[in-house]
Amino acid sequence: MDRRLDFAAYFLTLIQVLEKRGENFEQIKKVCLEVAHECVRPKNKWQQ
């Protein structure tokens, strides 16, 4: 399975869980942006 598909599934599940917990749109957006930024941040010197 493609890594992007795994990430998309995780991301959708995150949104669904936050919605079920009653989080508002702004909070969901904030959490999703934090996750996205963390995933694209370089992890080591070679990636920078």
Protein Blocks (a to p, Z undefined) as FASTA:
>chain_A
ZZklmmmmmmmmmmmmmmmnopafklmmmmmmmmmmmmmpcfbfklZZ
